[in-house]
Amino acid sequence: MIEKRRYPRFELKVGAKYSMVSSKDAFKLTRTRNISAEGICFESEERLNKGVRVKLEVDLNDNMPSVSLMGEVKWSQELKERGLKKKRYINGLELIDVHKSDEGRFLKYYCDRMVEKLSGYLKI
């Protein structure tokens, strides 16, 4: 399989909440799985349709308010992990908007993960 991603993904398992932009429903609690400069993968209890726009609030565990992200679902698939009591899905979200006040923090967090990963290869 050919990798289509332009940017590397890094594990990011933190608390978050999401809501469909077109819905008046309250935010639903979730967890993220990984991030890239252009996307994020998160869990849900429902299958999200491709093309749906989602608002995601992600806690970067930096003692600051959650970052606010807007994205479009590119894929959704059911988790097949053992021990799950309810159906769970993972969703690939392409970022289409990051609130201006959060953009720098989000990109810094991503770049810091990249430096951590690369420094493992540079055993000086």
GROMACS elastic network, one bead per residue, 0.5 to 0.9 nm:
[ bonds ]
;  ai    aj funct       b0    kb
    3     6     6  0.84757   500
    5     8     6  0.70717   500
    5     9     6  0.85833   500
    5    36     6  0.89319   500
    6    37     6  0.88523   500
    6    38     6  0.85835   500
    7    36     6  0.60284   500
    7    37     6  0.62420   500
    7    38     6  0.74333   500
    8    35     6  0.83419   500
    8    36     6  0.58708   500
    8    37     6  0.78204   500
    8   114     6  0.81396   500
    9    34     6  0.62447   500
    9    35     6  0.52773   500
    9    37     6  0.79446   500
    9    39     6  0.84957   500
    9    40     6  0.84522   500
    9   110     6  0.89599   500
    9   114     6  0.87746   500
   10    33     6  0.85809   500
   10    34     6  0.53094   500
   10    35     6  0.54548   500
   10    36     6  0.65115   500
   10   110     6  0.79193   500
   10   113     6  0.67641   500
   10   114     6  0.75419   500
   10   117     6  0.84592   500
   11    32     6  0.86084   500
   11    33     6  0.59305   500
   11    35     6  0.65439   500
   11   113     6  0.86356   500
   12    31     6  0.88805   500
   12    32     6  0.61206   500
   12    33     6  0.51788   500
   12    35     6  0.62788   500
   12    40     6  0.88911   500
   12    41     6  0.88389   500
   12    60     6  0.86947   500
   13    31     6  0.62860   500
   13    32     6  0.50549   500
   13    34     6  0.67374   500
   13    42     6  0.87982   500
   14    30     6  0.86227   500
   14    31     6  0.55062   500
   14    32     6  0.55397   500
   14    33     6  0.75641   500
   14    58     6  0.73924   500
   14    59     6  0.64075   500
   14    60     6  0.69161   500
   14    61     6  0.75883   500
   15    29     6  0.75519   500
   15    30     6  0.61467   500
   15    32     6  0.65600   500
   15    57     6  0.87888   500
   15    58     6  0.64978   500
   15    59     6  0.58004   500
   15    60     6  0.82362   500
   15    61     6  0.87373   500
   16    28     6  0.85078   500
   16    29     6  0.60523   500
   16    30     6  0.51668   500
   16    31     6  0.53331   500
   16    32     6  0.66362   500
   16    42     6  0.84663   500
   16    56     6  0.69417   500
   16    57     6  0.54512   500
   16    59     6  0.58699   500
   16    60     6  0.89888   500
   16    66     6  0.79986   500
   17    27     6  0.57731   500
   17    28     6  0.52433   500
   17    30     6  0.52510   500
   17    31     6  0.75411   500
   17    55     6  0.83636   500
   17    56     6  0.58019   500
   17    57     6  0.53055   500
   17    58     6  0.67959   500
   17    59     6  0.88943   500
   18    26     6  0.85126   500
   18    27     6  0.51419   500
   18    28     6  0.53650   500
   18    29     6  0.66529   500
   18    30     6  0.70945   500
   18    44     6  0.87619   500
   18    54     6  0.66501   500
   18    55     6  0.55459   500
   18    57     6  0.63167   500
   18    58     6  0.87385   500
   19    22     6  0.86255   500
   19    23     6  0.72813   500
   19    24     6  0.83929   500
   19    25     6  0.68929   500
   19    26     6  0.66436   500
   19    28     6  0.63947   500
   19    53     6  0.87333   500
   19    54     6  0.56841   500
   19    55     6  0.53631   500
   19    56     6  0.67279   500
   20    23     6  0.53046   500
   20    24     6  0.80052   500
   20    25     6  0.76618   500
   20    27     6  0.83447   500
   20    52     6  0.71298   500
   20    53     6  0.59564   500
   20    55     6  0.62164   500
   20    56     6  0.88300   500
   21    24     6  0.78776   500
   21    52     6  0.79750   500
   21    53     6  0.55736   500
   21    54     6  0.53315   500
   21    55     6  0.61270   500
   21    70     6  0.85875   500
   22    52     6  0.82625   500
   22    53     6  0.73840   500
   22    54     6  0.83528   500
   23    26     6  0.84407   500
   25    28     6  0.85105   500
   27    55     6  0.87943   500
   27    56     6  0.87004   500
   28    44     6  0.83262   500
   29    44     6  0.82472   500
   30    42     6  0.70315   500
   30    43     6  0.58374   500
   30    44     6  0.61847   500
   30    45     6  0.85993   500
   31    41     6  0.89415   500
   31    42     6  0.57965   500
   31    43     6  0.57531   500
   31    44     6  0.81027   500
   31    58     6  0.85430   500
   32    35     6  0.81111   500
   32    40     6  0.73696   500
   32    41     6  0.58680   500
   32    43     6  0.62709   500
   32    58     6  0.78867   500
   32    90     6  0.89151   500
   33    40     6  0.76031   500
   33    41     6  0.53747   500
   33    42     6  0.54121   500
   33    43     6  0.73771   500
   33    90     6  0.83147   500
   34    39     6  0.85378   500
   34    40     6  0.58008   500
   34    41     6  0.53179   500
   34    42     6  0.73976   500
   35    38     6  0.78723   500
   35    39     6  0.58118   500
   35    41     6  0.63778   500
   35   110     6  0.74238   500
   36    39     6  0.51011   500
   36    40     6  0.61994   500
   36    41     6  0.89377   500
   36   110     6  0.68949   500
   37    40     6  0.83767   500
   37    95     6  0.84560   500
   37   106     6  0.86198   500
   37   107     6  0.69186   500
   37   110     6  0.66751   500
   37   111     6  0.85268   500
   38    93     6  0.85720   500
   38    94     6  0.59718   500
   38    95     6  0.53717   500
   38    96     6  0.80503   500
   39    71     6  0.79027   500
   39    92     6  0.71212   500
   39    93     6  0.54310   500
   39    95     6  0.50813   500
   39    96     6  0.87367   500
   40    71     6  0.87425   500
   40    91     6  0.82436   500
   40    92     6  0.61139   500
   40    93     6  0.53153   500
   40    94     6  0.67686   500
   40    95     6  0.73752   500
   41    90     6  0.66241   500
   41    91     6  0.54321   500
   41    93     6  0.60513   500
   41    94     6  0.88808   500
   42    89     6  0.82995   500
   42    90     6  0.55595   500
   42    91     6  0.54284   500
   42    92     6  0.69382   500
   42    93     6  0.78958   500
   43    46     6  0.87814   500
   43    79     6  0.89879   500
   43    88     6  0.68256   500
   43    89     6  0.54947   500
   43    91     6  0.61583   500
   44    47     6  0.71660   500
   44    48     6  0.81181   500
   44    87     6  0.88400   500
   44    88     6  0.58091   500
   44    89     6  0.52132   500
   44    90     6  0.63374   500
   44    91     6  0.74381   500
   45    86     6  0.75876   500
   45    87     6  0.61609   500
   45    89     6  0.60583   500
   45    90     6  0.88409   500
   46    78     6  0.88587   500
   46    87     6  0.76040   500
   46    88     6  0.67019   500
   46    89     6  0.63907   500
   47    76     6  0.61246   500
   47    77     6  0.70891   500
   47    78     6  0.74145   500
   47    88     6  0.80395   500
   47    89     6  0.60381   500
   47    90     6  0.81858   500
   47    91     6  0.80228   500
   48    51     6  0.87063   500
   48    52     6  0.70121   500
   48    73     6  0.70715   500
   48    75     6  0.78972   500
   48    76     6  0.60089   500
   48    77     6  0.87301   500
   48    89     6  0.83335   500
   48    91     6  0.71772   500
   49    52     6  0.57699   500
   49    73     6  0.68473   500
   49    74     6  0.82747   500
   49    75     6  0.74836   500
   49    76     6  0.70590   500
   50    53     6  0.88102   500
   50    72     6  0.75566   500
   50    73     6  0.50191   500
   50    74     6  0.52063   500
   50    75     6  0.56541   500
   50    76     6  0.72396   500
   51    72     6  0.55369   500
   51    73     6  0.52138   500
   51    74     6  0.63446   500
   51    75     6  0.85361   500
   52    71     6  0.83426   500
   52    72     6  0.55938   500
   52    73     6  0.54669   500
   52    74     6  0.83996   500
   53    70     6  0.71242   500
   53    71     6  0.55976   500
   53    73     6  0.64067   500
   53    93     6  0.87182   500
   54    69     6  0.82954   500
   54    70     6  0.57724   500
   54    71     6  0.53909   500
   54    72     6  0.61526   500
   54    73     6  0.72711   500
   54    93     6  0.80706   500
   55    68     6  0.72118   500
   55    69     6  0.58283   500
   55    71     6  0.65664   500
   55    72     6  0.89474   500
   56    67     6  0.81219   500
   56    68     6  0.59846   500
   56    69     6  0.50961   500
   56    70     6  0.61481   500
   56    71     6  0.78033   500
   57    66     6  0.56067   500
   57    67     6  0.55338   500
   57    69     6  0.62317   500
   57    70     6  0.87723   500
   58    61     6  0.89426   500
   58    65     6  0.87065   500
   58    67     6  0.52450   500
   58    68     6  0.66607   500
   58    69     6  0.77120   500
   59    62     6  0.77196   500
   59    63     6  0.86800   500
   59    64     6  0.80029   500
   59    65     6  0.69768   500
   59    67     6  0.65399   500
   60    63     6  0.79918   500
   60    64     6  0.78229   500
   60    65     6  0.84082   500
   60    66     6  0.66239   500
   60    67     6  0.74448   500
   60   105     6  0.88752   500
   60   106     6  0.81906   500
   60   109     6  0.77797   500
   61    64     6  0.73761   500
   61    65     6  0.88978   500
   61    66     6  0.83982   500
   62    65     6  0.82801   500
   62    66     6  0.89714   500
   63    66     6  0.89604   500
   64    67     6  0.85470   500
   66   102     6  0.84426   500
   67    98     6  0.80265   500
   67    99     6  0.76384   500
   67   101     6  0.84231   500
   67   102     6  0.53583   500
   67   103     6  0.80603   500
   67   105     6  0.78275   500
   67   106     6  0.70711   500
   68    97     6  0.87508   500
   68    98     6  0.62094   500
   68    99     6  0.57989   500
   68   101     6  0.88889   500
   68   102     6  0.66334   500
   68   103     6  0.87571   500
   69    95     6  0.69629   500
   69    96     6  0.80117   500
   69    97     6  0.60734   500
   69    99     6  0.64987   500
   69   102     6  0.83254   500
   69   103     6  0.88204   500
   70    93     6  0.86624   500
   70    94     6  0.84482   500
   70    95     6  0.59012   500
   70    96     6  0.58032   500
   70    98     6  0.61174   500
   70    99     6  0.81981   500
   71    93     6  0.55590   500
   71    94     6  0.52041   500
   71    97     6  0.65677   500
   71    98     6  0.86239   500
   72    92     6  0.83252   500
   72    93     6  0.53579   500
   72    94     6  0.52757   500
   72    95     6  0.65864   500
   72    96     6  0.69128   500
   73    76     6  0.74023   500
   73    91     6  0.67261   500
   73    92     6  0.57926   500
   73    94     6  0.63922   500
   73    95     6  0.89567   500
   74    91     6  0.75561   500
   74    92     6  0.54755   500
   74    93     6  0.57548   500
   74    94     6  0.64877   500
   75    90     6  0.83314   500
   75    91     6  0.57208   500
   75    92     6  0.52022   500
   75    93     6  0.74670   500
   76    89     6  0.64702   500
   76    90     6  0.56812   500
   76    92     6  0.63729   500
   77    88     6  0.85628   500
   77    89     6  0.53697   500
   77    90     6  0.55958   500
   77    91     6  0.66354   500
   77    92     6  0.89729   500
   78    87     6  0.71065   500
   78    88     6  0.59072   500
   78    90     6  0.64869   500
   78    91     6  0.89496   500
   79    84     6  0.86446   500
   79    87     6  0.73048   500
   79    88     6  0.55629   500
   79    89     6  0.52428   500
   79    90     6  0.66065   500
   80    84     6  0.81897   500
   80    87     6  0.86849   500
   80    88     6  0.83442   500
   80    89     6  0.88872   500
   81    84     6  0.63683   500
   82    85     6  0.89179   500
   84    87     6  0.69261   500
   84    88     6  0.76900   500
   85    88     6  0.89304   500
   93    96     6  0.89849   500
   95    98     6  0.73443   500
   97   100     6  0.86537   500
   97   103     6  0.89211   500
   98   101     6  0.82742   500
   98   102     6  0.65172   500
   98   103     6  0.55911   500
   98   106     6  0.84251   500
   99   102     6  0.52933   500
   99   103     6  0.61018   500
  100   103     6  0.52474   500
  100   104     6  0.77575   500
  101   104     6  0.71600   500
  101   105     6  0.80382   500
  102   105     6  0.53609   500
  102   106     6  0.60921   500
  102   107     6  0.86469   500
  103   106     6  0.52343   500
  103   107     6  0.61677   500
  103   108     6  0.84822   500
  104   107     6  0.52547   500
  104   108     6  0.59383   500
  104   109     6  0.84595   500
  105   108     6  0.50904   500
  105   109     6  0.60444   500
  105   110     6  0.85769   500
  106   109     6  0.51629   500
  106   110     6  0.62660   500
  106   111     6  0.86932   500
  107   111     6  0.60449   500
  107   112     6  0.84706   500
  108   111     6  0.50491   500
  108   112     6  0.59956   500
  108   113     6  0.86167   500
  109   112     6  0.51473   500
  109   113     6  0.63999   500
  109   114     6  0.87906   500
  110   113     6  0.52316   500
  110   114     6  0.64020   500
  110   115     6  0.88617   500
  111   115     6  0.62225   500
  111   116     6  0.86309   500
  112   115     6  0.51099   500
  112   116     6  0.62195   500
  112   117     6  0.86712   500
  113   116     6  0.50800   500
  113   117     6  0.62101   500
  113   118     6  0.86289   500
  114   117     6  0.51470   500
  114   118     6  0.60976   500
  114   119     6  0.84580   500
  115   118     6  0.51129   500
  115   119     6  0.58620   500
  115   120     6  0.86824   500
  116   119     6  0.52637   500
  116   120     6  0.67387   500
  117   120     6  0.55686   500
  117   121     6  0.74568   500
  118   121     6  0.53724   500
  118   122     6  0.67579   500
  119   123     6  0.69917   500
  119   124     6  0.89267   500
  120   123     6  0.62935   500
  121   124     6  0.89905   500
